[in-house]
Amino acid sequence: MIDQSLLRQWDNNHVWHPFTAMQAYVDERAPIITDADGFHLIDASGKRYLDGISSLWCNVHGHRVPEIDAAIRGQLDRVAHSTLLGLSSGPSIELARALVERAPAGLSRVFYSDSGATAVEVALKIAFQYHRQKAGGSDRRNLFVCVGGAYHGDTLGSISVGGIDLFHGIYGGLLFPTVRVPSPVVFRIPEGHTRESYLAWCFDELERVIIENRDRIAALVMEPLVQGAAGILVHPTGYLARARALTRDHGLPLIADEVAVGFGRTGTLFACEQEDVAPDLLCVAKGITGGYLPVAATLATDEIYAAFLGHPHEGRTFFHGHTYTGNPLGCAAGLASLKRLEDRNVLANVQANAAIIERRLSELRDHPHVGEIRQKGVMIGIELVADRATKATFPPPRRMGHLVTLAARQRGVILRPLGDVVVLMPAPGMPCDLIETLCDAAIASIDEATSS
Ligand SMILES: *Cc1c(COP(=O)(O)O)cnc(C)c1O
């Protein structure tokens, strides 16, 4: 193993980290993770940290999980990778079958890719092409309806349907036009509205936008129940079902991006189940392999799939694919992870842990710098504010969310904020004593950072 200070030097000299202000990063001496043990990460100096964000929302059962390790090793003894272009592979077939058996009704076809962004990109292209190829279809359907603040990944298509203004500001010239509906959340209510009237307006807007553009719409894209990267924004009950009803009434595909919420994080295997919604296209990634390997999938209905059938020369093929699509090691991990989810009743664990977290975080209800605590299952956002009464934000240069992360690191817990929203995203399989540790550290770190 290379010496720690050399690793640091090479990290600073060569690695360009994602979503990272590199100049500040270099000064901060972030932990260099070299090992893991269950729900802890261990850095090059041997210091242990509780993984409080599921390694960016993907880890499900902890690290070095015996069954998943064994599944990958077993597959490694057979073949690490072979292509799905013109060939097939055992684990990719088995995982497709397992996903279809568990997904909302009607989703019967699995198109693999490698990340959440590609899973969404694939769904957008499928929806677009579907309208052009289905019987009585239309080539005018160019418009995607998306939700304010939405995050669907960082490729150009997925940024286009995203609602994060910062990215639209920088990359706007590269993006295709969309129509946005307001995110149905009420932390900061626009003037002239009450909570109820604003939510009612959001529901009405969804309907108005769909009706107004109905002949031009390719699909409605949304994150069901929780908008993750927007700051763990939890939608009111009924919004997803309403979106499904409206899209169904107007013959429009609904694309559900379950990249963050899928595989148990909200308390059900898929978030759509909670409102009895079956989307036409379902995107999954992050948790699909238990957080081990980059596998993603876009599930589609038979109706959509049928529009791509025909003689090869007709050109109805879906023209998309990535080299490592359906990677056998990743699919083997995915199968082992799904089995463990069920064997260990991880969904019940999520529900029990969600109750513990809700109780523990109620200690922050009257905190002068906590504006709102949002939670669905084991997805939690604690929005920090300079002033509780006015909901005024801290000046961005103070990087308050980041200061909480640094304070938590001192306490042996890894967090990563979204601006001034402190995010807790424990792995669905985390045991309850570690959930208490996570809550202790989060509360103490918020106290420390906001009182400095
Ligand atoms: C993380 C995320 C993505 C992007 O996934 P990547 O694997 O990072 O490309 C897409 N949609 C949602 C809802 C996400 O949370």
The ligand as an SDF file (V2000), in Angstrom:
LIG
                    3D

 15 15  0  0  0  0  0  0  0  0999 V2000
  -28.2950   10.3790   -8.4020 C   0  0  0  0  0  0  0  0  0  0  0  0
  -29.4940   10.5450   -9.2480 C   0  0  0  0  0  0  0  0  0  0  0  0
  -29.4220   10.4360  -10.6430 C   0  0  0  0  0  0  0  0  0  0  0  0
  -28.1080   10.2650  -11.3600 C   0  0  0  0  0  0  0  0  0  0  0  0
  -27.5040    9.0530  -11.0770 O   0  0  0  0  0  0  0  0  0  0  0  0
  -25.9570    8.8500  -11.4580 P   0  0  0  0  0  0  0  0  0  0  0  0
  -25.7140    7.4070  -11.2320 O   0  0  0  0  0  0  0  0  0  0  0  0
  -25.1940    9.7430  -10.5290 O   0  0  0  0  0  0  0  0  0  0  0  0
  -25.8110    9.2640  -12.8700 O   0  0  0  0  0  0  0  0  0  0  0  0
  -30.5840   10.5020  -11.3700 C   0  0  0  0  0  0  0  0  0  0  0  0
  -31.7760   10.6960  -10.7610 N   0  0  0  0  0  0  0  0  0  0  0  0
  -31.8910   10.8150   -9.4360 C   0  0  0  0  0  0  0  0  0  0  0  0
  -33.2450   10.9820   -8.8400 C   0  0  0  0  0  0  0  0  0  0  0  0
  -30.7550   10.7650   -8.6260 C   0  0  0  0  0  0  0  0  0  0  0  0
  -30.8620   10.9330   -7.3060 O   0  0  0  0  0  0  0  0  0  0  0  0
  1  2  1  0
  2  3  1  0
  2 14  2  0
  3  4  1  0
  3 10  2  0
  4  5  1  0
  5  6  1  0
  6  7  2  0
  6  8  1  0
  6  9  1  0
 10 11  1  0
 11 12  2  0
 12 13  1  0
 12 14  1  0
 14 15  1  0
M  END
$$$$
